[in-house]
Amino acid sequence: MINFEEEIQRFKPSLDVDQIEDAIVKVDLTDMHDIMTQLIEDAIKKDDDKQ
């Protein structure tokens, strides 16, 4: 029979899981809001340059 308490004590998470977690958190994802904000800022800057 499996002793769950013993198994939990011996459990160690995989290093791969920790590495993946760090990579996901550090990824800088550009979403649609970021793209639209940048386009608007660029349009405003071009309009200011024309005047």
Residue frames relative to the residue before (quaternion, step in Angstrom):
aa qw qx qy qz dx dy dz
M 1.0000 0.0000 0.0000 0.0000 0.00 0.00 0.00
I 0.4661 -0.6878 0.4881 0.2672 3.57 -1.06 0.75
N 0.2513 -0.7387 0.6093 0.1408 3.52 -0.96 0.99
F 0.2875 -0.8119 0.4833 0.1569 3.57 -0.11 1.29
E 0.6161 0.5485 -0.3534 0.4412 3.60 1.00 -0.71
E 0.6586 0.5007 -0.2953 0.4779 3.57 0.99 -0.84
E 0.6503 0.5169 -0.3089 0.4631 3.57 0.98 -0.84
I 0.6449 0.5164 -0.3197 0.4640 3.60 0.96 -0.81
Q 0.6512 0.5160 -0.3188 0.4562 3.59 0.97 -0.78
R 0.7123 0.4468 -0.2556 0.4771 3.59 1.03 -0.72
F 0.5030 0.6875 -0.4080 0.3285 3.58 1.25 -0.32
K 0.0349 0.7530 -0.6560 0.0380 3.53 -1.02 0.93
P 0.4343 -0.7123 0.4751 0.2797 3.60 -0.71 1.01
S 0.5740 -0.5959 0.4468 0.3402 3.51 -1.16 0.64
L 0.5253 -0.6256 0.4696 0.3348 3.58 -1.03 0.71
D 0.5854 0.5919 -0.3641 0.4175 3.55 1.10 -0.66
V 0.6357 0.5294 -0.3288 0.4555 3.57 0.99 -0.82
D 0.6580 0.5024 -0.3091 0.4679 3.59 0.91 -0.87
Q 0.6615 0.5050 -0.3058 0.4624 3.57 0.93 -0.86
I 0.6517 0.5046 -0.3142 0.4711 3.57 0.96 -0.82
E 0.6302 0.5389 -0.3308 0.4505 3.57 0.97 -0.84
D 0.6618 0.4976 -0.3028 0.4720 3.61 0.92 -0.89
A 0.6596 0.5133 -0.3125 0.4514 3.57 0.94 -0.86
I 0.6564 0.5091 -0.3157 0.4586 3.58 0.94 -0.81
V 0.6670 0.5034 -0.3028 0.4583 3.58 0.93 -0.88
K 0.7259 0.4601 -0.2441 0.4492 3.59 0.97 -0.82
V 0.5275 0.6425 -0.4160 0.3686 3.60 1.19 -0.27
D 0.2519 -0.7567 0.5881 0.1348 3.55 -0.90 0.99
L 0.0660 -0.8235 0.5634 -0.0036 3.54 -0.17 1.28
T 0.2795 -0.7388 0.5916 0.1612 3.55 -0.94 0.95
D 0.1319 -0.7930 0.5905 0.0710 3.55 -0.74 1.04
M 0.7447 -0.4137 0.2775 0.4443 3.56 -1.30 0.11
H 0.6101 0.5536 -0.3528 0.4437 3.60 1.01 -0.70
D 0.6549 0.5118 -0.3094 0.4619 3.59 0.92 -0.88
I 0.6575 0.5097 -0.3097 0.4605 3.57 0.96 -0.87
M 0.6738 0.4892 -0.3005 0.4652 3.58 0.86 -0.91
T 0.6274 0.5318 -0.3338 0.4605 3.60 0.98 -0.79
Q 0.6701 0.4956 -0.2983 0.4651 3.58 0.90 -0.89
L 0.6447 0.5174 -0.3217 0.4617 3.59 0.97 -0.81
I 0.6596 0.4995 -0.3064 0.4707 3.58 0.95 -0.84
E 0.6485 0.5106 -0.3170 0.4672 3.58 0.95 -0.85
D 0.6487 0.5100 -0.3148 0.4691 3.59 0.98 -0.81
A 0.6555 0.5105 -0.3119 0.4609 3.58 0.97 -0.85
I 0.6436 0.5088 -0.3178 0.4753 3.59 0.98 -0.80
K 0.6520 0.5133 -0.3168 0.4594 3.58 0.94 -0.87
K 0.6552 0.5024 -0.3140 0.4687 3.62 0.93 -0.85
D 0.6450 0.5165 -0.3153 0.4666 3.57 1.01 -0.81
D 0.6540 0.5029 -0.3071 0.4744 3.60 1.01 -0.79
D 0.6385 0.5332 -0.3208 0.4528 3.59 1.07 -0.74
K 0.6431 0.5378 -0.3146 0.4452 3.59 1.10 -0.71
Q 0.7079 0.4752 -0.2592 0.4538 3.58 1.08 -0.68
